[in-house]
């Protein structure tokens, strides 16, 4: 009697599964695609690095060159007896300005290194944000005058939270400096208020504005919308990192030709239990 048998299960040796060549070809294609994507990303990162090193070299060299020229001039004037007592404060003031500029540049590089490799520890304390804003504006009066801007400030006292004073001041300084640099000669408005459980600080300028396609990359590292202007393109990236460390958010609204408004939201402490 003939007995029929059926065979189930995986095919034996030498019997390839149906569709195996197609699957292998598909896997090779996906692998090649991933390699191409990684290669393109690495090439883009290298271009950004090289551009940053070029910009950093230029930005660091500029104040050093100015310092050398100022000091050389002072030495020559002193040697020939042409340095009067009235000249000393003015000329040393120029040296001091370049030293401060160099210090800011180095501090920026250190911030980038720290924020890129580790999570900085915030030194939280009770901070009156209105007092901090008014104090920073007072310290920057000379920068405002040089930019030819009319500055309007509404920063009432009483907006108090647990923040890192130095870091929050750094963020506001970055935003105000950015406005003075890119919107020189236009009115600038600084307003502090509260919005729900957040303190809201915004800086509005009357500059040329920012295209919508550029706004998304403003807060990325090394972004410089105008390569002719000085700077590393790091101030807004650093500001975003510091605000987010506080649990806040920074954003921009802008229309070309109608200026830009940068907003910072920082969390306020929860009200005491039982308060209305």
C-alpha positions as CSV (number, residue, x, y, z in Angstrom):
1,X,0.0,0.0,0.0
2,X,1.4,3.3,-1.0
3,X,1.7,5.8,1.7
4,X,1.6,9.6,1.0
5,X,3.9,11.7,3.0
6,X,4.0,15.5,3.3
7,X,6.9,17.7,4.2
8,X,6.6,20.7,6.4
9,X,8.9,23.0,8.2
10,X,12.1,24.9,7.0
11,X,13.6,23.8,3.7
12,X,16.6,21.6,4.0
13,X,20.2,22.4,3.1
14,X,20.6,23.5,-0.4
15,X,17.0,24.6,-0.7
16,X,17.0,28.5,-0.4
17,X,13.9,30.1,0.9
18,X,11.7,31.7,-1.7
19,X,12.4,35.4,-2.0
20,X,15.8,35.2,-0.2
21,X,17.8,36.9,-3.1
22,X,15.3,39.8,-3.1
23,X,15.5,40.1,0.7
24,X,19.3,40.1,0.6
25,X,19.3,42.7,-2.2
26,X,16.9,44.9,-0.2
27,X,19.0,44.6,3.0
28,X,22.1,45.6,1.0
29,X,20.3,48.6,-0.4
30,X,19.1,49.7,3.0
31,X,22.7,49.3,4.4
32,X,24.1,51.4,1.5
33,X,21.5,54.1,2.2
34,X,22.3,54.2,5.9
35,X,26.0,54.4,5.1
36,X,25.4,57.3,2.6
37,X,23.3,59.1,5.2
38,X,26.0,58.8,7.9
39,X,28.7,59.8,5.4
40,X,26.7,62.9,4.4
41,X,26.1,63.8,8.1
42,X,29.8,63.4,8.9
43,X,30.8,65.6,5.9
44,X,28.3,68.2,7.0
45,X,29.6,68.1,10.6
46,X,33.2,68.5,9.3
47,X,32.2,71.5,7.2
48,X,30.5,73.1,10.3
49,X,33.7,72.4,12.3
50,X,36.0,73.9,9.7
51,X,33.8,77.0,9.4
52,X,33.7,77.4,13.1
53,X,37.4,77.1,13.5
54,X,37.9,79.7,10.7
55,X,35.4,82.1,12.4
56,X,36.9,81.5,15.9
57,X,40.4,82.2,14.6
58,X,39.2,85.4,13.1
59,X,37.2,86.5,16.1
60,X,40.0,85.8,18.6
61,X,42.6,87.4,16.4
62,X,40.7,90.7,16.0
63,X,40.8,91.8,19.6
64,X,44.4,90.5,20.0
65,X,45.5,92.6,17.0
66,X,43.7,95.7,18.4
67,X,45.3,95.1,21.8
68,X,48.8,94.8,20.3
69,X,48.3,98.0,18.3
70,X,47.0,100.0,21.2
71,X,49.8,98.8,23.5
72,X,52.4,99.5,20.8
73,X,51.1,103.0,20.4
74,X,51.2,103.6,24.1
75,X,54.8,102.4,24.3
76,X,55.8,104.6,21.4
77,X,54.1,107.7,22.7
78,X,55.7,107.1,26.1
79,X,59.1,106.7,24.6
80,X,59.0,110.0,22.7
81,X,57.3,111.9,25.6
82,X,54.0,112.4,23.6
83,X,51.8,110.6,26.1
84,X,50.0,113.2,28.2
85,X,48.2,112.5,31.5
86,X,44.9,113.3,29.7
87,X,45.6,110.7,27.0
88,X,46.2,107.8,29.4
89,X,42.6,107.1,30.6
90,X,41.2,107.3,27.0
91,X,43.8,105.0,25.5
92,X,43.7,102.5,28.4
93,X,40.0,102.5,28.0
94,X,40.4,101.1,24.5
95,X,42.7,98.4,25.8
96,X,40.1,97.6,28.4
97,X,37.3,97.3,25.8
98,X,39.4,94.8,23.8
99,X,40.2,92.8,26.9
100,X,36.5,92.5,27.8
101,X,35.7,91.5,24.2
102,X,38.4,88.8,24.3
103,X,37.1,87.6,27.7
104,X,33.5,87.3,26.3
105,X,34.7,85.3,23.4
106,X,36.7,82.9,25.5
107,X,33.7,82.5,27.9
108,X,31.5,81.7,25.0
109,X,33.8,78.9,23.9
110,X,34.0,77.5,27.4
111,X,30.2,77.6,27.6
112,X,29.9,75.6,24.4
113,X,32.4,73.0,25.6
114,X,30.5,72.6,28.9
115,X,27.0,72.5,27.5
116,X,28.1,70.0,24.8
117,X,29.8,67.5,27.1
118,X,27.9,67.7,30.4
119,X,24.9,69.1,32.1
120,X,25.9,72.2,34.0
121,X,24.8,72.5,37.6
122,X,22.6,75.6,38.2
123,X,23.2,77.7,41.3
124,X,19.6,78.4,42.1
125,X,18.6,81.3,44.3
126,X,15.7,83.7,44.8
127,X,16.0,86.2,42.0
128,X,13.8,89.3,41.3
129,X,13.8,89.2,37.6
130,X,12.7,92.9,37.3
131,X,15.7,94.0,39.3
132,X,18.0,91.8,37.2
133,X,16.7,93.2,34.0
134,X,17.0,96.8,35.1
135,X,20.5,96.3,36.4
136,X,21.6,94.7,33.2
137,X,20.2,97.5,31.1
138,X,22.0,100.0,33.3
139,X,25.3,98.1,32.8
140,X,24.7,98.1,29.0
141,X,23.9,101.8,28.7
142,X,27.0,102.5,26.7
143,X,26.3,99.7,24.3
144,X,22.8,101.1,23.7
145,X,24.2,104.6,23.1
146,X,26.7,103.3,20.6
147,X,24.0,101.3,18.7
148,X,21.8,104.5,18.5
149,X,18.8,102.7,19.8
150,X,15.9,104.1,21.9
151,X,15.4,101.5,24.7
152,X,12.1,101.2,26.4
153,X,12.0,99.0,29.5
154,X,9.0,97.8,31.5
155,X,10.3,95.5,34.2
156,X,8.3,95.8,37.4
157,X,9.6,94.4,40.7
158,X,8.0,91.3,42.3
159,X,8.5,88.7,39.5
160,X,10.5,86.4,41.7
161,X,11.6,82.8,41.1
162,X,14.3,80.3,41.9
163,X,16.8,80.7,39.1
164,X,20.6,80.9,38.5
165,X,21.2,84.6,38.6
166,X,24.4,84.6,36.5
167,X,22.9,82.3,33.8
168,X,19.6,84.2,33.5
169,X,21.5,87.5,33.2
170,X,23.7,85.9,30.5
171,X,20.6,84.9,28.5
172,X,19.1,88.4,28.7
173,X,22.4,90.0,27.9
174,X,22.6,87.8,24.8
175,X,19.2,88.7,23.6
176,X,19.7,92.5,24.2
177,X,23.1,92.4,22.5
178,X,21.6,90.5,19.6
179,X,19.0,93.2,19.2
180,X,21.5,96.1,19.4
181,X,23.7,94.3,16.8
182,X,21.1,93.5,14.2
183,X,18.7,96.4,14.8
184,X,21.0,99.3,15.4
185,X,19.3,102.7,15.1
186,X,15.8,101.3,15.8
187,X,13.7,101.3,18.9
188,X,14.0,98.3,21.2
189,X,11.4,97.3,23.8
190,X,12.0,95.1,26.8
191,X,9.0,93.9,28.7
192,X,8.7,91.6,31.8
193,X,5.3,90.1,32.8
194,X,3.8,86.9,34.0
195,X,1.8,84.4,32.0
196,X,0.2,81.6,34.1
197,X,2.9,79.8,35.9
198,X,5.7,81.4,33.9
199,X,7.6,84.6,34.0
200,X,7.6,86.1,30.4
201,X,10.5,88.3,29.3
202,X,10.6,89.5,25.7
203,X,12.9,91.7,23.7
204,X,11.4,93.3,20.6
205,X,13.4,95.3,18.0
206,X,12.5,97.3,14.9
207,X,15.2,95.7,12.7
208,X,14.9,94.0,9.3
209,X,13.3,90.9,10.7
210,X,14.0,87.2,10.0
211,X,12.7,85.0,7.3
212,X,10.5,82.1,8.4
213,X,12.9,79.6,6.9
214,X,15.8,81.0,8.9
215,X,13.9,81.1,12.3
216,X,14.0,77.4,12.7
217,X,17.9,77.3,12.6
218,X,18.5,80.4,14.7
219,X,19.0,78.4,17.8
220,X,21.4,75.9,16.3
221,X,25.1,76.0,17.0
222,X,27.2,78.2,14.7
223,X,24.3,79.8,12.9
224,X,25.2,83.1,11.4
225,X,22.6,84.5,9.1
226,X,24.9,87.3,8.1
227,X,28.5,86.1,7.8
228,X,29.7,89.7,7.5
229,X,28.8,90.4,11.2
230,X,31.2,89.4,14.0
231,X,30.4,86.5,16.3
232,X,30.5,82.7,16.6
233,X,26.8,82.2,16.0
234,X,26.5,80.6,19.4
235,X,24.7,83.2,21.6
236,X,21.2,82.0,20.8
237,X,22.1,78.4,21.1
238,X,23.7,78.9,24.5
239,X,20.6,80.9,25.6
240,X,18.3,78.1,24.6
241,X,20.3,75.5,26.4
242,X,20.4,77.6,29.6
243,X,16.7,78.4,29.5
244,X,15.8,74.8,29.0
245,X,18.0,73.8,31.9
246,X,15.7,76.0,34.0
247,X,12.6,74.2,32.6
248,X,11.7,77.1,30.4
249,X,11.5,77.9,26.7
250,X,12.9,80.6,24.3
251,X,11.3,81.4,21.0
252,X,11.2,84.0,18.3
253,X,8.5,85.7,16.2
254,X,9.4,87.8,13.3
255,X,8.1,89.1,9.9
256,X,10.6,90.4,7.4
257,X,10.7,94.2,7.5
258,X,8.9,94.3,10.8
259,X,11.5,93.5,13.4
260,X,11.8,90.5,15.7
261,X,10.6,89.5,19.1
262,X,12.5,87.0,21.3
263,X,10.6,85.6,24.2
264,X,11.9,83.8,27.3
265,X,9.6,81.8,29.6
266,X,10.9,80.8,33.0
267,X,8.9,78.7,35.5
268,X,7.6,80.5,38.6
269,X,7.4,78.7,41.9
270,X,4.1,77.0,42.7
271,X,1.8,79.1,44.9
272,X,1.5,78.1,48.6
273,X,-1.2,75.5,49.3
274,X,-4.5,77.0,50.1
275,X,-3.7,80.3,48.3
276,X,-6.5,81.7,46.2
